[in-house]
Amino acid sequence: MEKTDVDSRRWMALAVLLTGTLLPPLDFFIVNVALPAIRKDLHASPADSQLVVSAYAAAYAVTLILGGRLGDIYGRKRVFIIGMLGFGIASALCGFAPSAVILVAGRLLQGVSAAIMGPQSLASIHAIFPAKEKNRALSFYGATFGLASAAGQLLGGVLVSADLFEIGWRSVFLINLPVIVLAIPAAIVLLRENRADRYDKLDVPGAILLATGLLAFVLPLIEGRENHWPWWCVILLTTSIPLLTAFWYYEKKMESNGASPLIYPSLLKKSGLRKSLTAAFFFYALASFFLIFAVYEQGALGHNTLATGLAILPLGIGFFIGPWCTQLIVSRLGSRAAAFGMILEVAGLLFAATLSLNGITSILYLPLFIIGLGQGIAVPALVRLNVDQVDPRFSGLASGLVSATLQISAAVFVAVIGGLFFTLAPDNANAAGIQFSFGLSTGAIGLSLSIAAILCWKVK
């Protein structure tokens, strides 16, 4: 078991850890707005600009479990600092990239570094805070995600428009550097090393098998719809099944032989962890909402990019406020707080779907705020629900598992819900057709979150 003595500097350490929580999602959202300027400046093709987004998303998703396990084995402070340093180097590479190829390479490195850095924040919160303070600390964690989702696209638009130092889109990457320059020395001083007492070795073959299998699964989901599902997507998806099956049998063999696998299959024998991870998968169907909402705002309502960014703000504000309600709700509902947040989201999604189907836009901010509020309540509660299912020495692994599940869910549901939306509202669809498609697709997201809420309600 890990040390349980309370760190007197834990709240200052939390501020540093939340930097590692903020940067990965912020860097995902902030780049979307800069893509047109990137394409123009670097003479990038549409495929290249898509890779600027998907390279980061794919690298992040397939490396998260490995990142969490690295912290368990080698120490979360050490791995957090290495990940942050890598993220800074990658941000500089992106910011000074002379070509689209170099930019995509930088984004790959950013995704891997973010996946190494990110799980250490959550695992360290779980390790350094006593049980009575954990909900409050996780409220800060959830609010940080809300801040990233609310500020990302707006900050990207402001930075590109302001053209600071006449560097244009490059500022969306270079802005990370002063943050990291301050955060790394603070991490060295304030963070206390924490790791599992058992000194395991890294399961390199398992890590390679898992990364290869997840990449073969996730990359087609990210790239498939944009490229009209070419043959290589089908081959990769088919290949992912035997690769992930081989990984699972290899991990079972490792554990039965007394070795230290990347993922301990015995952990997933716990029905509570299986239910909470499955809930996390259905929960992040909401990721597809950001895609269809942007198309709805611009295609059906005729809003520009800045107006679309402003329109989503009520959701971001709700997401920022929600975590501060979590502690009170947990005190009343216990482990069912996550389900309560998801029920709020379902109500907001059905409200938004009803407004869209009836052509009402004047009060759309109300369901958006409800969706964000529910998301803000559910995120920290769901995270704790998953991490609490395992022994503290595996908190890094649990953090990586839940984060990877959310990212894979995002890829799956963007493909599925995005496919439904664009099938109902193809390129030549009129405003009424887009409104109808948005309403039905939003209802489908609500159905997915209903499943997540039911699963969370049953976890004890």
N, C-alpha and C positions, 0 to 999 in steps of 0.2 A: 504493500500500500504506500501511497505517497504521503509526504509530510502534511500534517494538519495544523501546525502552528500558524497563527494569523500574521500575515505580513503587514507591518505598521504603515507601509507606504503603498498599500494596495490601491487606494483611490487615485493617487498620482500615477501609479503604474497603469491603471485603467485608461487614463487619458492617452497614454502612449499606445496601448494595445488597440484602442479604437481608431487610431490612425491606420493601423493595418486592416481594420474592418472597413473603413471608409474608402480607401483608395481602389480596391478591386472593383466594386460595383460602380463607383464614380467614373472610373476610366472606361467602363463599358458604355454608360449613358452619354458621357461627354463627347465621345468621338462621333456619334451618329450625326450631330448637327454639323460637324466639320467636314463630313465626307464630300459634299459638292466642291468645297474649296480645295480639298486634297486632290480630287480628280483633275481639277483645272490646273493646279500648280505643277503636279507631277506627271501630267498627261497620262493618267492611269485609266485603264479600261474599266468597264463596269465590273468585270470579274475580279480585277485587282482591288477595287474599292470594296467589294463584298468580302474579299479575303481579309481586309483590314479589320473588319468586325468578326468574321467567323474564325480566323486564326486565333484570336485572343479567346473567344468563347470556347473553342474546341480544346485548346491547350489547358485552359483553366479547368474545364470539366474533367478531363482525363487524368489530371495530376493531383486533384484534391485529396483523394484517399492516401496517395503516397505522401503528400505534404503533411497530413495529419499524423501518419505513422512515423515520419522522420522526427517530428517533435517528441513523440512518445519515447523514441529510442535514444536520440542524441541530445535532448534537452530543448524545451520550447523557446527559451530566451535565445539560445544560440541560433536555432533554425529561423526564428522570427527576424533576427538581425540580418542573417544571410539572405533571406527572402526579400527583405526591404532593400538591401543593398543591390540585389539583382534587379528589383523593380526600378530602382533609380537609374541603373546603367541602361536598362531597356528603355526607360522614358527618354533618356538623353539620345539613345540611338534612334528612336522614333522622331524626336524633336528636330534632330539634325539630318534626318534621312534625305539623301540626294535623289532617291528613286523609289518607286513603288515597291520594288523587290526588297530593298533594305527596310522599308517601313513595315512590310509584312513580317520580315524576320524579327524586327524589334517587337512587333505585337505578339509573336509566338513566345519570345523570351519574357515579355510582360505577363502573359497568361500563365506560364510555368512559375514565374516568381510570385505572382499573386496567389497561386494555389499552394505554394510553400509557406508564404507569409500568413495568409488568411486564417487557416485552421488553428494556428497557435494562439490567436486572440481569444477565440471561444474556449479552447482547452485550458488556457491560462486563467481565464475568468472562473472556470469551473474549479481549478486547483487552488487559487489564492483567496477566494472569498468563502467565508463560512456560510452555512445553509441559510441563516436568517438574513443575510445580505445579498444572497445570490439573485433573487428576483429583481432587486433594485439595480444591481450591476447589469443584469440582462436587459433591463429597461433601457439603459444607456446604449447597450448593444443594438437593440431593436430600433431606437431612435436614430442611431447612426445610419442604419440602412435606409430609414425614411428620409434622412437628410440627403443621402446620395441619390435616391430616386427623384426627390423634389428638385434638387439643385443641379443635377448632372446636365440635363439638356439645356436648361436656362443658362448655366455657367458657360457651357460650350458656345451658345449663341452670343453671349456677351463678349467672351474672349475673342472670338473670330471677328465680330463687328468692331470691337475696340481697336483691333490690330496693334496691340501693345508692342512698342519697339519695332514696328513694321515687320513682324514675323508671322502675322496671319494665323493660320491654323496650327502652326507649330507650338503656339502657346498652350494648347490644350494638353500637350504632353510635358512641356518644360515647366509648367506650373507645379508639377509633382516634385521637382528637384529641391526647392527651398523647404518644402514640407519634410522631405526625407533627410535633408541635411540637419534639420533640427531634431527629428524623431530618433535617428540612430544614436547620437550621444545620450539623449534622454533615456532610451531603452537600455543602454549599457549601464547607466547610473541607477535607474529606478526599478528595473525588472529583476526579480529574483529567479534564478534558474529552477525549473521544476520539470521533472520527468518521472517515468515509471521506475520503481526501485529495481525491477527485474531488468537486467542488461541484455536485451535481445539483439540479434543481428538483423540487418535489413534483408528482407526476402527479395533479392534482385530478380531472379527468374519470375517470381510472382508479379512483381511490379511491372516487368516488361510485358508479360501476358495480359495483365489487366489494362495497361495503357493502350496496347495494340487493339485489344478487343473493344474497349470503350471508344477509341478513335474510329474504328471501323463502324461502330454503331452511331456515334454522334455526328461525325462529319457529313454523312449523307443527309441526315435530318436537317442540318444547318444549311447545306448547299443545294439539296435536292429540288426544293420548290422553285428557287430562283433560276435553276438550270433546266427546269422541265423534266426532272428525274431521268438523267442519262443512265446508260448501261452500267457505268462504274459505281453509281450509287447502289444499284440493286446488288451488284457483286459484293461490295463492301458490307452491306447490311446482312447478306447471306453468310459472309465469312465471319461476322461478329459472333454468330451463335456458337460454332465450334470453338472459337478462341475463348469466349467467356466460360463455356462449359469446361474446357481444358483447365482454365484458371481455377475454377471452383474445385475440381477433383484434385488438382495439385495442392491447393490450400488444405483440403481435408487430409491428404496424405502427410503434408508437413506437420499438421497439428497432431495427428495420430502417432507420428514418430517422435513427438516431444520437441520438435523444432519450433521456431517462431515465424509463422506465416505473416503475410501482409495483412490479411483479414482472418480473424479466428472464426471459422464456420460455426463453432459452438455458441458464439455470441448470438447468432441469428436463430438459434433454437428457442430463444426466449420469445414467446408470442407477443409480449409487450413491445419489444424492439421491432419485430416484423411489422406489427400494426402501425407503430409510429413512423417508421420509414416509408411504408406504403402511403400513409396519410400525407407525408411530406411530398411524395411524388404527385398525388392528385392535387395537393394544395397549390403547387406552383404552376398550375394551369393558368393562373393569373398573369404569368409572363406574356402570354399571347394577347392579353387585353391591350397592352401598350402598342402593339403592332396594329391591331384592327382599329383602335381608337384614333391613331394618327391618320389612317386612311379615311375614316369616317369624318373627322374634323376637316380634312383638306378636300376630300372628294365629294362629300355630301353637303357640308356646310360652307365650303369655299374659303376656309381660313388658311393663312400663310403659316410658315414654320414657327415664327415667334408666337403667333396667336394660339397655335396648337400647344406649344410649350406652356403658355399661360393657362390654357384650358385644363391641363392635367394637374395644375397646382393644387386644387382642393384635395385630390387624392394624396399628393405628397404631404400636404399639411396634416391630413388625417393620419397618415402613416407616421409622421413625426410625433403627433400627440398621443397616439394609441399606446405606445410602450409605457407611458407614465401612468396609464390606467391599469396596467397588467398586475402590479403588485396588489392592488385592492381586489381585483377580480380573482387572483389566485387565492387570496385569503378567504374568499367566499366559496369558490368553486374548486379549488385545488387543481388537480391535473386536468380538469375539464375546461380550464381557462382557454386553451388553444381552440377547443371546439366552439366555445362561445364567440371568439373572434371570427372564426370561419362562418358561423351562422350570420353574424353581422355582414360579412362580405357577400354571402349569398343573397341576403335581403337587398343590399346595395346593387348587386349585379342584376337581379330581377327587376328592381326599380328602374335602372338605366335601360334595360331591354324594353320595358313597357313604354318608357318615354320615347325611345327611338322608333318603335313600331307604330307609335301614334304621332310621330313627327313633332314632338314637343322638345325644345332645346333650352328654353329659358331657365329651367330649374335643374339642368343636368349637373350642376355643381353639388347638389344635395346628395345624390347617390354616389358621386365620386368621393365625396368626403366620407360617407359611410363605408365605402369599400376600403379607403385608406385607413380609417380608424380600426376596422376589423383586422386588416393586415398588420397594423402596428401592434395590436393586442396579441394576434396569433403568432407572429414570428418569434419573439423571445420565449413565449410559452411552449411552442412546438420544439424549439431548439432544446430547451431544458428537458422537455418530455423525452426526447431522444437520448440526450447525454446521460440523464439520470438512470437509464436502463442498463448501463454498463459500469463495471468497476472503474474507479477514478484513474487507474493506471492506463486505461484504454480511452481516456477522454479525448485525446488527439485523434485516435482512430474514429471514435463516434462523431467528432466534429467534422472530420473529412467525409465520413459516410453521409451525414445529413446534408452537408454542403454539396457533395457530388450528386446526391439524389435530386436536390433542387435544380442544379444546373442541367442534369440529364432530362428532368421533367420539363424544364423550359424549352429545350431543343425539341422534345417530342410534341409538346402541345402547341408550340409555334408552327410546327409542321402540320399537325392535325387540325387545330382550330383555324390556322391560317389557310390551310387547304380548303376547309369548309367555307370560310369567308370569301375567298377568291373564286370558288366554284359558283357560289350564289351571286357574287358581284364581280364578274370579269372586267377587263380593262375598259370595255365600252359601256359599262353599267351607268345608268343615270343616278341622280341623287336619291330618288325613291328606292331604287334597287339596292344602293349601298346602305341606306337606313334599315331596310328589311334584313339584309345580310348581317349588319352589325347587331341588330336586335336578337336574331336567332343565335349567332355565334356567342354573344354575351350570355345568353341563357344556357348554352352548352358549357361555358366556363363555370357558371353557377352550379350546374349539375355536378361537375367534377369536384368543386369545393364542398358540396353536400356530402359526397362520398368521404372526403377527407375528414369532415366534421364528425360523421358517424363513427369512423375508425378511431379518432382521437377520444371520443366520448367513452369508448369501450376500453381504452388503455387505463390500467390502474397503477 
